[in-house]
Amino acid sequence: MPDRSFLNWPFFEDRHREFAERLDGWCATNLPVDHHDVDAACRELVAKLGRDGWLKPTALDPANPGPLDVRTLCITRETL
């Protein structure tokens, strides 16, 4: 597991640490993918991320708009 000591910084909350732990677990199960066909691998990975709800922090929900949690977005980006 990569260094996650930054999650102890005061602006991360328990929900961010829990999110990072769940995403690490998901990555351990679903990554790496076969990169023989990079385009197919990317499509498959994005489909899995969407199916399992990991893309929700990347965009606002038009039906329920609210502030974007950029801390969760950054954790997602760094983990992937």
C-alpha positions as CSV (number, residue, x, y, z in Angstrom):
1,M,0.0,0.0,0.0
2,P,1.3,3.5,-0.8
3,D,2.1,6.0,1.9
4,R,-1.3,7.3,3.1
5,S,0.0,9.4,6.0
6,F,-1.5,12.5,4.3
7,L,-4.9,11.2,5.3
8,N,-4.0,12.2,8.9
9,W,-3.9,15.9,7.9
10,P,-6.5,17.9,9.8
11,F,-8.7,18.7,6.7
12,F,-9.4,15.0,6.0
13,E,-12.3,13.6,7.9
14,D,-13.0,10.0,9.0
15,R,-15.3,9.6,5.9
16,H,-12.3,10.4,3.7
17,R,-10.1,7.9,5.4
18,E,-12.9,5.2,5.1
19,F,-13.4,6.1,1.4
20,A,-9.7,5.7,0.8
21,E,-9.6,2.3,2.5
22,R,-12.6,1.0,0.5
23,L,-11.2,2.3,-2.8
24,D,-7.8,0.6,-1.9
25,G,-9.7,-2.6,-1.4
26,W,-11.5,-2.2,-4.7
27,C,-8.3,-1.6,-6.5
28,A,-6.7,-4.6,-5.0
29,T,-9.5,-6.7,-6.5
30,N,-10.0,-5.0,-9.8
31,L,-6.5,-3.8,-10.8
32,P,-4.4,-4.2,-12.8
33,V,-6.3,-4.8,-16.0
34,D,-5.0,-6.5,-19.2
35,H,-3.4,-3.7,-21.2
36,H,-2.9,-5.7,-24.3
37,D,-5.7,-3.6,-25.9
38,V,-5.4,-0.2,-24.1
39,D,-8.6,1.2,-25.4
40,A,-10.6,-1.9,-24.4
41,A,-8.8,-1.9,-21.0
42,C,-9.8,1.8,-20.4
43,R,-13.4,1.2,-21.4
44,E,-13.6,-1.8,-19.1
45,L,-12.0,0.0,-16.2
46,V,-14.3,3.1,-16.5
47,A,-17.3,0.8,-16.8
48,K,-16.3,-1.0,-13.6
49,L,-15.6,2.3,-11.8
50,G,-19.0,3.6,-12.8
51,R,-20.8,0.4,-12.0
52,D,-19.3,0.3,-8.5
53,G,-20.0,4.0,-7.8
54,W,-16.4,5.3,-7.7
55,L,-17.1,7.9,-10.3
56,K,-19.8,9.7,-8.2
57,P,-17.3,12.0,-6.6
58,T,-16.1,13.3,-10.0
59,A,-19.3,15.2,-11.0
60,L,-22.3,16.9,-9.5
61,D,-25.6,15.1,-9.5
62,P,-28.0,17.3,-11.5
63,A,-31.0,15.9,-9.6
64,N,-29.4,16.8,-6.3
65,P,-26.8,19.5,-6.8
66,G,-24.5,20.4,-4.0
67,P,-20.9,21.3,-3.4
68,L,-18.3,19.0,-5.0
69,D,-16.2,17.3,-2.4
70,V,-12.8,17.9,-3.9
71,R,-11.0,16.1,-1.1
72,T,-12.8,12.8,-2.0
73,L,-12.1,13.6,-5.7
74,C,-8.4,14.0,-4.9
75,I,-8.3,10.8,-3.0
76,T,-9.9,9.0,-5.9
77,R,-7.4,10.5,-8.4
78,E,-4.4,9.7,-6.2
79,T,-5.5,6.1,-5.5
80,L,-6.2,5.3,-9.2
